[in-house]
Amino acid sequence: MRWKSSDYRRAAAVAFPHIAEQSRIAWDEGAEMLPAQRRGLILDAIRSGQGVEVVDLAQRFAVSEMTVRRDLTRLAQEGKLTRVHGGAVSEREEPPFAAISQERHSERQRIGRAAAGLVEDGHAVMIDIGTTTLALARCLHGRKLRVITSNLAVVEELANEPDVELIVLGGVVRRNYRSLVGMLAEDALRQLSADIAFLGASGIREDLSVMDTTLVEVPIKRGMIAASRRTVLLVDAAKFEMTGSIRICGAEELDAVVTDANGDHPGVAALEHAGVEVVRA
């Protein structure tokens, strides 16, 4: 059966309501969606964290899985995404660390101070990649601690602290985000243990799944969870309205969340109902 343009418009509007209007002009009445137009919508979906699996994309666009694979291969060849098993992840440009660290700066500072209150002298502390975790590190000066991190900004922050034993995970340097990732970092985490791990994330879904957008960083986060007695997530209120394409963990793997979100926020209430301690910054 051959689809009409109206069929394609309806399918795309349901699948991608956030881009349906901007994509409306891509069709002329009576014409079928062109492959280039479909690839554009697929790329938008992947960049927004939606529909990254082949099966899902095929259903959304009412085309075969083989067609989707060809589209993904073409986009990968153009350097617009990276193919992974069963789907793809975006290769869009990531904002630099310095720029991100200036966003919601006062909120991050408050969260960092509140998180530091959970650290006891003598603790072994794992500190994740990210700007909110850097705010925590800035509150650890003068403390007697062992700090294990893949965050190069944290390394710079604490390198001259005489009472901080600083353990830096190996791995590949992500210069734009000042982090270490890859097999060496993951292997190192399996040899280490800590009293508490502080993690960052891209967002929290309504089902309390903790999400991220960067594929290579998720194994580091999961490794820190596995290596620590307690896991604490640091997120500002905006993260409850954001998400990502890759799941880090669920609420059952969190001991506490430090946030500036109001106590009556639905996400805060859901976390508390799930048995997660919520520390308000």
C-alpha positions as CSV (number, residue, x, y, z in Angstrom):
1,M,0.0,0.0,0.0
2,R,1.4,3.4,-0.9
3,W,1.0,6.1,1.7
4,K,-0.3,9.6,1.0
5,S,1.4,12.7,2.2
6,S,-1.4,13.2,4.8
7,D,-0.6,9.8,6.2
8,Y,3.0,10.7,6.7
9,R,2.1,14.0,8.3
10,R,-0.2,12.4,10.8
11,A,2.5,9.8,11.7
12,A,5.2,12.4,12.2
13,A,2.9,14.7,14.2
14,V,2.1,11.9,16.6
15,A,5.7,10.7,16.8
16,F,7.3,14.2,17.1
17,P,4.8,16.8,18.3
18,H,7.6,19.1,19.3
19,I,8.9,19.3,15.7
20,A,5.7,18.7,13.8
21,E,5.0,22.4,13.1
22,Q,8.5,23.2,11.9
23,S,8.4,20.2,9.7
24,R,5.0,20.9,8.2
25,I,6.4,22.8,5.2
26,A,8.5,19.8,4.3
27,W,5.5,18.2,2.5
28,D,3.5,19.4,-0.5
29,E,0.0,18.1,-0.7
30,G,-0.1,14.9,-2.8
31,A,3.6,14.2,-2.5
32,E,5.3,11.5,-0.5
33,M,7.9,12.3,2.2
34,L,11.3,12.4,0.6
35,P,14.1,10.3,2.1
36,A,16.1,13.4,3.0
37,Q,13.1,14.8,4.9
38,R,12.6,11.5,6.8
39,R,16.3,11.5,7.7
40,G,16.0,15.1,9.0
41,L,13.1,14.1,11.3
42,I,15.0,11.0,12.4
43,L,18.0,13.2,13.3
44,D,15.8,15.6,15.2
45,A,14.3,12.6,17.2
46,I,17.7,11.3,18.1
47,R,19.0,14.7,19.1
48,S,16.0,15.2,21.4
49,G,16.5,11.8,23.1
50,Q,13.5,10.1,21.4
51,G,13.2,7.1,19.1
52,V,16.9,6.1,19.0
53,E,16.1,2.4,18.3
54,V,15.6,1.1,14.8
55,V,12.4,-0.7,15.6
56,D,10.9,2.4,17.2
57,L,11.8,4.6,14.3
58,A,10.5,2.1,11.8
59,Q,7.1,2.1,13.5
60,R,7.0,5.8,13.8
61,F,7.6,6.4,10.1
62,A,5.8,3.3,8.9
63,V,8.9,2.1,6.9
64,S,10.9,-1.0,7.1
65,E,13.7,-1.5,9.6
66,M,16.1,-1.9,6.6
67,T,15.1,1.6,5.4
68,V,15.8,3.0,8.8
69,R,19.2,1.3,8.9
70,R,20.0,2.8,5.5
71,D,19.0,6.2,6.8
72,L,21.1,5.8,10.0
73,T,24.1,4.6,7.9
74,R,23.8,7.7,5.7
75,L,23.6,10.1,8.7
76,A,26.6,8.3,10.3
77,Q,28.6,8.7,7.1
78,E,27.8,12.4,7.1
79,G,29.1,12.6,10.7
80,K,25.7,13.5,12.2
81,L,25.4,10.5,14.5
82,T,27.1,7.4,15.8
83,R,25.7,3.9,15.2
84,V,25.3,1.7,18.2
85,H,23.8,-1.7,18.6
86,G,20.1,-1.5,17.7
87,G,20.1,2.2,16.9
88,A,22.1,5.4,17.1
89,V,23.2,8.3,19.3
90,S,23.7,12.0,18.3
91,E,27.0,13.6,17.4
92,R,25.7,17.1,17.8
93,E,28.1,19.6,19.2
94,E,28.3,19.6,23.0
95,P,28.4,22.9,24.8
96,P,31.8,23.5,26.4
97,F,32.3,22.8,30.1
98,A,33.0,26.4,30.9
99,A,29.7,27.6,29.3
100,I,27.7,24.9,31.1
101,S,29.3,25.8,34.5
102,Q,27.9,29.3,34.3
103,E,24.3,28.1,33.8
104,R,22.2,28.1,37.1
105,H,25.5,29.0,38.9
106,S,23.9,30.0,42.2
107,E,21.8,26.8,42.3
108,R,24.8,24.7,41.7
109,Q,26.7,26.4,44.6
110,R,23.9,25.8,47.0
111,I,23.7,22.1,45.9
112,G,27.4,21.7,46.3
113,R,27.4,23.1,49.9
114,A,24.5,20.9,50.9
115,A,26.2,17.8,49.4
116,A,29.4,18.6,51.2
117,G,27.5,18.3,54.4
118,L,27.0,14.6,53.7
119,V,30.7,14.0,53.6
120,E,32.6,13.0,56.8
121,D,36.3,13.5,57.4
122,G,38.2,10.3,56.5
123,H,35.6,9.3,53.8
124,A,36.5,7.9,50.5
125,V,34.5,10.0,48.0
126,M,33.8,9.3,44.3
127,I,33.0,12.5,42.3
128,D,31.4,12.1,38.9
129,I,31.9,14.1,35.7
130,G,30.0,17.4,35.6
131,T,29.6,21.0,36.7
132,T,27.4,20.4,39.8
133,T,29.8,17.9,41.1
134,L,32.6,20.5,40.6
135,A,30.5,22.8,42.9
136,L,30.7,20.0,45.5
137,A,34.5,19.7,45.2
138,R,34.9,23.5,45.7
139,C,33.3,22.9,49.2
140,L,35.8,20.2,50.2
141,H,38.9,22.4,50.7
142,G,40.5,21.8,54.1
143,R,38.9,18.4,54.5
144,K,40.8,15.1,55.2
145,L,39.5,12.9,52.4
146,R,40.3,10.4,49.7
147,V,38.7,11.7,46.5
148,I,38.4,9.4,43.4
149,T,37.3,11.1,40.3
150,S,37.2,11.1,36.5
151,N,36.4,14.9,36.5
152,L,39.5,16.8,35.4
153,A,38.1,20.1,36.7
154,V,37.8,18.4,40.2
155,V,41.4,17.3,39.9
156,E,42.5,20.9,39.2
157,E,40.4,22.1,42.1
158,L,41.8,19.8,44.7
159,A,45.3,19.1,43.4
160,N,47.0,21.4,45.9
161,E,45.0,20.2,48.9
162,P,47.6,18.5,51.3
163,D,44.9,16.5,53.2
164,V,43.1,15.2,50.1
165,E,44.4,12.0,48.7
166,L,43.5,12.4,45.1
167,I,43.0,9.3,42.9
168,V,42.5,10.0,39.2
169,L,40.9,7.4,37.0
170,G,42.7,6.7,33.8
171,G,41.1,6.7,30.4
172,V,40.5,8.8,27.3
173,V,40.3,12.6,27.8
174,R,37.1,14.3,26.6
175,R,38.6,17.7,26.3
176,N,35.4,19.6,25.7
177,Y,33.9,18.3,28.9
178,R,37.1,17.8,30.9
179,S,36.5,14.2,31.8
180,L,38.0,10.8,31.5
181,V,36.1,7.9,30.0
182,G,36.6,4.5,28.4
183,M,37.8,1.0,29.4
184,L,40.7,2.1,31.6
185,A,38.5,4.3,33.7
186,E,35.9,1.5,33.9
187,D,38.5,-1.1,34.9
188,A,39.9,1.2,37.6
189,L,36.5,1.6,39.2
190,R,36.2,-2.2,39.5
191,Q,39.4,-2.2,41.7
192,L,38.2,0.6,44.0
193,S,35.6,1.2,46.7
194,A,34.2,4.3,48.4
195,D,32.0,5.4,51.2
196,I,29.9,7.7,49.0
197,A,29.5,8.6,45.3
198,F,28.2,11.9,44.0
199,L,26.7,11.7,40.6
200,G,25.4,14.2,38.0
201,A,22.8,13.5,35.3
202,S,21.0,15.1,32.4
203,G,17.5,14.6,33.8
204,I,15.1,12.5,35.8
205,R,12.1,11.0,34.1
206,E,8.6,10.7,35.7
207,D,9.3,7.1,36.4
208,L,12.4,8.3,38.4
209,S,14.8,6.8,35.9
210,V,18.0,8.8,36.0
211,M,19.0,9.7,32.5
212,D,22.0,11.0,30.6
213,T,22.8,12.1,27.1
214,T,26.4,11.0,26.7
215,L,26.8,7.4,25.9
216,V,30.5,7.1,27.0
217,E,29.9,8.6,30.4
218,V,27.2,6.3,31.6
219,P,29.4,3.3,32.3
220,I,31.5,5.5,34.5
221,K,28.5,6.6,36.5
222,R,27.3,3.0,36.8
223,G,30.7,1.9,37.9
224,M,30.7,4.5,40.7
225,I,27.3,3.3,41.9
226,A,28.6,-0.3,42.0
227,A,31.8,0.7,43.9
228,S,30.2,2.9,46.6
229,R,28.3,2.2,49.8
230,R,26.0,5.2,49.2
231,T,25.0,6.9,46.0
232,V,23.9,10.6,46.0
233,L,22.5,12.3,42.9
234,L,23.1,16.1,42.6
235,V,20.4,17.8,40.4
236,D,18.9,21.3,40.2
237,A,15.2,21.7,39.9
238,A,15.5,22.1,36.1
239,K,16.6,18.5,35.7
240,F,13.2,17.3,36.7
241,E,11.9,18.8,33.5
242,M,14.7,17.3,31.4
243,T,15.7,13.8,30.2
244,G,18.2,12.0,28.1
245,S,18.5,9.0,25.8
246,I,20.5,6.7,28.1
247,R,19.4,5.3,31.5
248,I,21.9,5.4,34.3
249,C,19.8,3.8,37.1
250,G,16.5,3.9,38.9
251,A,15.5,5.3,42.2
252,E,16.1,2.0,43.9
253,E,19.9,2.5,43.4
254,L,19.9,6.0,45.0
255,D,20.3,6.7,48.7
256,A,19.8,10.4,48.5
257,V,19.2,13.3,46.1
258,V,20.5,16.8,46.7
259,T,18.4,19.4,44.9
260,D,17.1,23.0,45.1
261,A,13.6,21.9,43.9
262,N,10.7,22.9,46.2
263,G,9.4,20.3,48.6
264,D,6.0,20.3,46.8
265,H,7.6,19.5,43.5
266,P,6.0,16.2,42.1
267,G,9.5,14.8,41.5
268,V,10.6,15.4,45.0
269,A,7.4,13.8,46.4
270,A,7.9,10.8,44.1
271,L,11.5,10.3,45.3
272,E,10.5,10.5,48.9
273,H,7.7,8.0,48.3
274,A,10.2,5.7,46.8
275,G,12.3,5.8,49.9
276,V,15.0,8.2,48.6
277,E,16.3,10.8,51.1
278,V,15.9,14.3,49.6
279,V,18.3,16.9,50.8
280,R,17.1,20.4,49.9
281,A,19.7,23.0,49.1
